[in-house]
Amino acid sequence: MAEKQTPTSEPSSRWIWPFELKERLGEGGMGVVYRGRYVVKDIDVAVKMLPDDVTNPIVLARFEREVEVLKSLKHPNIVRSFGGVCEDKRQFYAMELMKGGSLEDQLQEKGRLPWEQVIDYARQMCAALDYLHKNGVIHRDLKPANFLLDDAGTIKLSDFGLASVIASRRITSAGKTAGTLLYMSPEQIRGGDITPQTDLYALGCVLFELLTGNPPFIGKSPASTMQMHCKSEVPRITTVAMDCPIALEKLVRKLLEKQAADRPADALSVARELNLVTSRVSVVNKPRAIDRETVASAASPSAHRQFKATQAYSSGPSVWQLGWPLLTCLVVIAGLLIWGIALSRSAKKAALAEQLLTTAVTSGEPAVRLHAIRALGKLPDVSDESIESVAQVLRRDNNELPLRVAAAKTLGQIGNRASEYSPVLHRLWKEDPSDVLRQESHRALENIQADAGSSATFWMTLLGVISIVGLAGYFLWSTIVRALIEESRSPHGARLSP
């Protein structure tokens, strides 16, 4: 039978010097929270009264030491600590009062957050963690409820040093400790070393939940949740948040690596990756600006006068002699423009189709995924993100066989662009138990190798053609110019109009 949780008793006095307790704000797994007044500075604070069952002197001594360290931490993304004591069997922890709620509140209200807002919050989280870790502090209990918001929308991290207190409590009632398990790293579960990468794993869990509305691993019991953290593959974010950039999804998956050594080196590295995600998306979406200065200068009165003067001076050779090369150039330019417009429209349609198909690859319907995988192999130019999404299907052993066979065939159709995944195809060709998948992987390898050779031949041929055309054009133009110059110098070269 579950042991009953010891409640937090009400304080016998409204004074816990130097704090005056006011109204009760709420109660959680860490005890009752009061609005208080810090009389030294006459400001409102939040005072957390620790539960009465926290009596281990070693834990309490560690808690007091950590609170003293936290009092010295000053950062715009960290909730200010005003200290805490353990006296007269009362333990409390005072901190800056935040009036904007928590990220947990935002999730309950909105379900999930836009990826742009998640990146903004994540940058602030990384700034707080980078400052903490450089000062030798590991939070150990990151979760949406511990990220608070001020009135301006700034994220601030709270509840430092309380993980050791939580661990000392014998809480077995549902809902009190289960929340922490949703963000607990494999090394925490196994009782291993706690490092800054432990906080980065929890950060990955928090970002996953902000993007999708749910933590990455939710088991039917606490034991199954812990098992999933240690063994299960991270679900795809884009299955739920289809507009999430692939680069952001990859970063979250890297944060959720099972081994601490495989995660990013530090919070600062994560912040840099977040900036890269934003810059890549901005570059892709930013339209090319019109060069207004060039257009204005071309249409200026001085340019018009210069053109008229040049036209009046050029009265030597006949109109036809000068006109036919110009006419030829205009025809070529017009053809190139028409071809370029058609190519641009087809490229836009292909890009839109590719985006839709890449999203469909992660669909929950096998038939939709199969169609999307096959269709990607027929597009003329597929992006690296799309190739990666197809390769992910191939890598997963739990995917249905028709999907994996289609993925292997698509990589072969893509050709040399998919050469990065040749080792995966080679392993499947040699080791996979399915004859069909082995044969398709072998064919894909052959197609990739053949395309590499044909691509080189194509570019060499194209370079040769361009060189020949360029030389021929140069000699033709030189001949025409020389002939026109000689004719203009002859006695009958300059014809003056009467």
Phi, psi and omega in degrees: 000140183293140179283137183288137181286136178283123182285165175270119182285156179288142179295143182287340180226152177278004178246125167232089192306134007263036183241138174256121181280135177248230184284157178280130182264330182169182181215138179219194181296340180259015176107193184269142179247131179240150164281131181229169176240123177276103191292336181297319182247359180055053178230154177283141179224169172256128181245119178260120175270116181293150181299155183291339184276002174273095186236353181298119184297329179293316179296317181294322178295319178296320180299316180296322178295317181295322179296322178296321177295317184294332178298334182273351182277125179227112182208143182297342180251021178232131178296130183290133178260136177251011175101182180189156181221167175230099181212150181052040179061021177239129177240133179216164185217121183251139181212170178303136180274121181255130187256358184265008181080194182235172175294332175300318178297319179295321178295319179294328182278318189252346182088298174209166186249153175298147184296329178297319179290324178297319179296319178298314178296319183297322177301317180292322177299316180295322178298318179295314181293321179299318179294316180299308185296324178291340176261014175077020181248129174247128187291309175075357182213047178290136174194162184304326181293340181266001173256109185257158182241139172268184184296334181272359180087011178282136178279136175225134182273138184227181175059055176279152172069002183271351180296324179293326177290319179300317182297333183278345184275146179262066182264125179236355182287145184296142176093347182267319179246347183298328181299321180293325181299333181292345184234016186271133182285158178303323181290329174294318181296321182275357181078027181274191181291139177263121183230174175304331178294339175296316176294325181293325176297313179298324176299318177300319177297317181295314180296320177302315182292322179296324182281326187250339184096352180220150174296161183293329184230118177229106180268173179283346179211164176304322181295318180290326176297315179296321178297321179294320177301323185274333190236326192281150176284146181290129177296159178284131177289320185291350173294325179261309180259084187291342179271359181292130178300142180301322181297323178291319177298318179298321180295317179296319178296325178292322176297331184263021175298144183293322180268131182300326182293339181273353179276169178305156185295322182197175182294330179295322177296321178296318179298320178297318179297322178296320178296323178295321178301313181296317182293322180295316181294322180295320180294320181293321186272344186283121179288153179287129182283148177282135178283088186291330180295319180295317180297317182294319181293325180292332182262006184287158179299324181296320178295322180295318179295321179297320180295317181295320180295318179296321180294321180291327182285329186275085181234022184276273184293163182290160180299319182295320181298320178277334189280328187291323175295322179295318179298319178299316180298319180296319178298316180297315180297317179299318178298318179295321179297314179299316179296320181294319179296315179298318180295320180297316179296317180294325179293319178296317178297319180295320180295318178296317179298319180297318180299315180295319181292321179298320176295320182293336179300330181266011181295156177280351180265118181302321182295320178295316180298318181298315179297318182295318180297315180295321183292326179298329179290346182260354179284148186289325184216108186256140181285164179298324180296320179293319178298319180296320180296323177291318180296327178298321177298320182291325184288328188282119181289339183275357177287153179295148184301315179302324178294317182291322177296316179296322179296318178297317180297319180297319177298322176295321179292325178295324173085221188301332179298336181262014183298338179300334184259015177301320177301322178295315179296321180295319179295319179295320179299323184271329194239339187292139181291341182275124178297320182298315181292324178296315181296317181293324177295321179295316178298320179297319177299316179297318180296319179296316180294319179294321180293328178297318179290318181292327178296317179296317179297319180299313182292324177295317179297315180298319178297320178296317180297316180298319180296315181296314180298319180297315179296317180298317179297321180297313181295321179296314181295321178298319179297316180296315181297316179298318180297319180293321179295315180297320181293323180291335180274345181287160183302329182258011184287325183258113181255121180264134178286141182296000000 
